[in-house]
Amino acid sequence: MNKLLFVPIAVCGVNQYINAQLPQSPNIVLILCDDMGFSDLGCYGSEIRTSNIDKLAQEGVRFSQFKNTGRSCPSRAALLTGRYQHEVGMGWMAEVDEHRPGYRGQLDKAYPTIAEAMKAGGYSTYMSGKWHVTTTGGYDAPNGSYPVQRGFDKYYGCLHGGGSYYKPDPVYNNLDRITDLPDDYYYTKAITDSAVSFVHAHDTRKPMFLYVAHYAPHLPLQAPAEYVKKCIDRYKVGYDVLRKQRFEKQKSIGLVPDSLELPIFNKEFGGKRPAWEDLTPQQQEKWINDMATYAAMIEIMDEGIGKLVDEIKKKGMYENTVFLFLSDNGATDEGGFIGQLMSDLSNTPYRSYKKWVFQGGTSTPFILTYGDKKKNKMKGEICHQPAHIIDVMPTCMALGKVTYPKTFAHADLPGTSLLPASQGKALEPRTLYFEHQSSCAIIDGNWKLVKADRDSQWELINLATDPFETNDLAEKYPEKVEELEAKWIDWANTHKVFPLENRKWTERINFYHKKNPNQKGNQ
């Protein structure tokens, strides 16, 4: 437990005292955003103004090869448990309990969450924002899978994964459901306000673990008009110009190799991706307005992160706080044709989108920053070592010198602490695995084997020369395909992945609802 250090400060000529922690156990602030593309931060190439996140990146380290699972629920499950999603029951989504081992629609109670681990290690644990790892049928009453039932001391936010920013539902304060939201309610700002309130009330005699799970910039596109107006002019040049600008910035800061050219992903558009000039004036206007709204949503989130950092500084905790920031998956093409053109920009320079395990679906910004500047050994630098969302929990446990809770079995976490990588040291080589909605992949060294769904052929990619997945080498190296496929099948057999299911969203939900009427999330 931390001791208190009373530090005198002068405010308006009056000596006051604040509580500051001695640096035995760092506070940890873990920030996850939703459906944001790889290039959507200023520090990852964007024209979107994210000054507060960019400042964290400039003080700490950015990862260029950090991967998620390609979708919201599975990524949250992996982040919260340090395990591949199927192993803990979240192989697909929280929308339905399929009543088969890897697909229960919520976290298996046999595995501790990151909050349960940190709490057992002496931390106060708080969460603000999107949960989305409780089966949708279990929203009417606590079923053992709500945040405060899985290790968080305090929680404010919406259990569901989607819906309005003005009227999200169901919103919970700990175990109490909130049904009357104020007229000026906006979810992103409410997430910020609750996170700030947790920090404000935190007893600094214990270290803090705070998980801020933003809904932004997930659909629907909703932001106050004054924020959207500030962004409109930036998007009038169209996506072709902006995509090139983002790519050139990425090369200049070292995120992508300077020798590579920006690809055009015609296949994803059914044969030919339209140029900006090919759109009608009405289509251009919609893209401009939608993209400006999307940017505004991210900028409001960034503004809130600035407020959170300010509160941590006021509390005297900043020097002993570590910040981690990432997205749950790449940008989505769920917004139709215009939405796909937006995501084509957001995911620059990568192929495909959320739901698939190509690079565009699984690549996320990842930032790790110590408030104590002396501990940022790679200040402003970029780490190019592969990393995965299963690494977040072991990284936080390593920061807090927390061990796996003895009350749980299965102590063999598959992820690894990223602290060595953040200090410029090499991680042990390893193989990473992916599956979502029968889109499958394996990354083994420089090789990646990937396919869109169970009925598609494997594509073999050499990531060292082709990180944008444009050149399929499967026919040239069939023995490598066979080798990697065998490894992937081995993993799938031992991680509750089979059988693969590729029914479409509504069909899949209806099929398992009919087959298994009990959807209360009680395991």
N, C-alpha and C positions, 0 to 999 in steps of 0.2 A: 504494500500500500504506500502511496506517495505521502511524503511529509509536506507541510505548507511552508512556503517562504513568503514573508511579508515584505513587499517592496514599496518604498515610498515613492510617490509620483506627485508632481506639482500640477494642479489644475486651477487656472485663474488665481495663481498666487497662494493657493491653499494646499498644504500637504495632505494627500489622501493615501490610502493603502489599497492595494489589490492583491488577490491571491494568485501566486504563480507557482507552478509545479516544478519540483526538482525532477531532473530528467531520467528517473529510473524506468518508468513505463510510459511510452508516448501515447498521447491521444491519437486516435485514428478517425479520419473522416473519409468515408468511402462514398463517392458520388457516381451514380449510374444514370445515364440518360437513355432515351427510348427511340429507336428507329432513326438514329442520326448517322449519316454516312461518314466514311473515312476522312473525307476532305472538308467537312463542314465547320471546322474550327479555324480561326485565323492562324493558329500555330501549326495547322496541318494543310494550309494552302488557301483557305477561304477568304472571300470578301466579307463574310459575316463577321460582325464586330463582337469578338469575345475577349475583351481586354482582361477580364479577371481570370478566366481559364488560361489565357495566353501567359499571364504573369506567373501562374503556377508552373507552366511549362518552361518558361525562361529561367526560373529558379531551380527546377528539378530536371528530370529526364523524361524524354518521350520515347515510346516504343513504336517501331515501324512495322513489326511483324507480330502484333498481338491479335489473337483470334478468339472469337466467341462461337456459339453453337449455331448461329444463323436465325434464331427466333427468340421471342421474349421469354416465355415460360421456361424453356430448356436452359437458356442462359442464366436466368435468375436461380434456377435450381442448382446449376453448376457453381455459380458464384457463392450461394448460400451454404453449400455443403462441401465444396472442394472436390466434387466427384462428377463424372460424366452423368448426364441427366437421366438416362435410362436406369442406371443403378439405383437411383433414389426415387423412382416412380414417375418421373416427368419426361418420358420419352417423346410425348407430343405436347399437348396443351392442357391447361386447367379447365377447358370448356366441357370436358367429359371424362368420367372415370370409365375406362374400358374394361376394368376388372381383369386385367392381365398384368403380370408382374412389373414390366417396365413402363406401364401406361396407366397409372392410377389417378393422374390429374392433380396430385398434390404430393408434398414431400413425405417420404417414408419416415416414420417416427424412429426407426432403428438407427438412423444416422443423425448426428448432431448438426445443428446449423452453426454458422460462424458466430452468431450471437450467443448461442449456448456455450460454445467453446470460450469466447472472450469473457463471458459472465463468470464461468467457472474459474477463469484465470484472474479474477478480481476487478474486471471492468464494469462500469455502468454502461448499459447498452440502450441505444435509442434508434428508432427508425421513423422517417417521415417520407410518405409517398406511396408509390405503386407496389403492391405485394404480388398478386397474380400467381401464387403457388398454392392456393386453396381451391378445391373443386368448385366450380360455379354453383352447383346445387347445394353447397354448404354455406351460403351467405346469410341465411335467415337467423342463425344462432351459432355461437362459437362451437366448433367441432373438434378442438384440439390442435387445429392447424393455423390459427391466427397468429400474427406476429408476437403478441405478448404471451402466447402459449408455446412459442418456439424460441424463447430466449431473450426477447427484447423487454426491457423494463418499461418503456413507454413507446407508444405508437400513435401516429396520426396519418391517415391517408385512406385511399380507396383500395379495396381488396381486388376489384376487377381489373382487367387489362385494357379496357377501352371505354369510350364514351365521351361525353361533353366535358370541356374544361370549365364550363359555367355551372353544370349540374352533374358532377360525377356521382356514381352510386355503385355499391354501398360505401359510404364514408364512415370510418370508425375512429373514435378516440379511445384507445385501449380496447376494451370489450364493449363499449357503448356506441350504438349506431346513431349517427347524426342524420336527421332527416330534414332539418330546416336550415338551409344555407342562406347567407345574406345575399341581397340583390347584386352587390358589386363583387361577388365571389369569382375568383379566377384560380384554378387549381395550382398552377405553377407558383403563384405568389403565396398561396396557402401552404404549400410544401415548404417554401422558404421560411415563412413565418413560424411554422411549427418547429423546424430545425433550429432556428434562432432561439426560440423559447426554451428548447431543451438545453442548449448551450448556456443560456442565461441562468437557468435554474440548477445547472449541474454542480454537484458538490465536488470541488477540486481535490478533495482528499483521496479520491479514486480516479484512475484514468478513464477516459471516455472513448467508447466506440460508437460512432454515429454513422448510420447508413441512410443516405439521402437518395431516394429512388424517384427521379423526375419522370413525369409522363411525357414531357416535351422531348422531341417535336412530333410525337405520334399523331396520326390522324385522329379526329378531324382537324382541319386547318382552321384554328381559331386564335385570334389575338386582338387585343384592343386596337382600335383604329389609329391612335396616335403613334403606336409602335410600328405598325405596318407602313404608315406614311413615310417614316424615316428611311425605309428600305427600298421603296418603289424604284427610285431612279437608278439604283445599282443594277437592276435586272433588265433594263430596257435594251442593253446591247445584245441580249440573247445568250443561250447556253453554249453555243460554239465558242464565242469569244471568252466567256467566263471559264469554260472547261480548260481551254488552253492556258489561260492566266493562272488557274489553280495548279495545273501541271508544271508550269515553268517555276512557280514559287516552290512547289514540292521538290523540284530538282535543285533549286538554289539553296534550300535549307538542308538538303541531304536526305530527305525522306525516300526518294526514289533515285535510282542510278541516272546520272547525267547523260549516259550514252543511249538511253531508251527513247523511243518515240511514243506519243500518245495514240493508242489504238481507237478505232471506231468500231463499236460492237454491233455490226449490222444484223448478225444472227438473232440477237435478242429482240430485234424489232421485226422479225419475220422476213428478213432478207435485206432490207435497207433502212438504216436509220435516217430520218429526215434531217436536212440541214435547217437552220433557223429560218432561212428565207423561204423554205418550202411550206411553212405554216401560214394559214390564213391570218389576217389581222386580228380576228376574234380569238383564234388559238394563241397567238402571241400575247394578246392582252390577258388572257386567262393564265398563261404560264407566268407572266410578270407578276400578276397579283397573287397567285398562289405561292410563288417562290418568295415573294416579299413577306407574305404571312408566315411561311415556314421559317424564314430568317428571323423574323420578329419573335417567334416562339423560342428560338435558341437564345436570342439576345436577352429576353426576359429571364430565362433560366440563368444566363451568365450574370445578369444584374443581381439575381438572388444569391448566387455563389459569392459575389463581392460582399453582400450584406452579411452572409454567414462568416466569411473570413474576418470582417470587421468586428463582429461580436466575439469571435474567438480571441482576437487581439485585445479587445476591451476587458475580457475575462482574465487576461494575463496568461493565456494558454498557448499562444501561437508558436513560440519557440520550441515547445514540446509537443507539436502536433505534426502528423504526417497526413498528407492528402493524396488520395488515389482517385482518378477520374477515368471513366470509360463509357462505352455505349453497349447496349445489349445485342445489337445486330446492325447490319448495314441498312441503308435507306430502302424504302419499300416502293414497289411498282403498283401497289394496291389502289392508287388513285387514278387508274385508267391510263389512257395515252399521254395526257399531260403530266400525270404523276410519274409515269415511267421516264419521261424526258427530264423531270426534276431530279429523279434518282440517278439518272445517267450522269448528271452533274455532281450530285452529292457523293457518289461512290468513286469519283475520279481517283485513280486511273483504273479502277478494277471492274471486272466483268460481273454482271448479274446483280441480284438484289436479295433482300430479306426473303427467307423461306428456303433458299437454295444454299448449298455449301460451297459454291464458287467463291472467289476472293471478295467479290462485292457484297455477298451476304454475311461473310464471317470476319471481315477485317474491321477493326475498331481502333480509334485513337486510345492510347493508354498513357497516362501521366502519373508519375510518382514524385512527390515533392516533400522534403522536410522543411518545416518552418525554421528550424535551425540551419541557417545557410552553410555552416561549416560541414554539415553532414551530406550535402549535395555534391558528391564527388564527380558527377557528370553534369554539372550545372549548364543548362541550355543545350546539352548534347542529345544525340539520338542513339538509342540502342537498337541494333538490327538483329538481335537474337530472337528466335521464335519463342513465343509465350502464349498462354491459353487462359481462358477465364477460370479454369479449375485451379489456377495458380494463385488466385486472389486470397482464398482462405489460408493456405499455408504461408503466404506472404504476411498477412495480418497477424497470424499466430507467431511468426518469427519476430515481427516488430515488437509484440508485447511479451515475448518470451513465454508464450502460453502453450501448454501441452494439450494433447487430445483428451477430452473428458473421460475419466475412468469409468463413468456410469454407462458408457456406450462401447459396443464391440466395433469391429471393422476399423482399426486405427491406421490402416495402410492407405493413406491418401495418395492418389495417383498424380496430383499436381506437385509443384515444387516452389519454394520461396524464390521470389524474383529479386530479393535484396542483393545477392551477389552481382546479378546483371546490372542493377541500378548503380552499382559501385564500379562498373567497368570490368568485372570478372566474368569468366566464361561459365555458362551452365553446362551440366552434363547433357550430351546429345540424347534425344528421345523421340519417340514416334507419337504423333497426335492423330486423334480419330474424330470423325464427324458422321452424324446421321440425323436428318430431320425430314419427316414426311417422305421417306425413301430416297431422298437426295443424300448421297453417301460420298465420303472422301477419307483419305489417309495422307498425312504428310510425313515422309520418312527421309530425313536429310534434305536434299534438294529436289527430291521427287514428290510429286503429288498425283494420286490417282483419284479421279472424281467423276461422278455422273449425276445427271439431273434428277433421275428417279429410277425405280427398280426396273423399268422397262427400257431404259436407255443403255447405250454401250458405255463402258468405262473410257475415260479420256486420260491419257498419261501426259503429265506436264513436267518439264524441267524448270523449276522455279528460279534456278540460278540465272538462266538466260531468258526466261519467259514468265516473269512474275504476274503478267496480266492474262495468262491462260489463253493465248491465241493460237498455239501450235500443238495439236494433238500428236503425240509420238507413239500411240498405242500400237499401230501396225509395224512401226520400225523396231520396237523393243517388246515383243510379246512375252518374253520370259520375265521382264520386269513387271509387266501387268499381272502376270500369274503370281509372282512373288508377293506383290503388295496386296492383291486381292485375298490371298491366303491369310495374310496378317490381319486384314480388315475383318474377314469372316471369323477368325479366331477371337478377335476383340468383341465382335457382335455376339458370338455364342456365349461369352462369359460376362456380358454386361446387359443382359435382358433386352436386347435389341430386336431379335426375331420373334414372330414373323413380321416382315415389313408390310406396312399398310399405306396405300396411296389413294384411298377414297378422298374425294374433294371435301372441303370444310363442312358444309351443311349435311351432305350425305353421310360423312363419317360420324358426326355428332348424332344424327337421327338413328343410324344403324346401332350404335352402342347404347343409346337411350332405350331403344326398343328391346335390345338384348339384355340390358342390365338396368332396370328401372330405378334401383337405389343409387341416387346421385347426391347423397348428403355428405360425401367426403369422409365418412367414418370408416377407418381401416381396421 
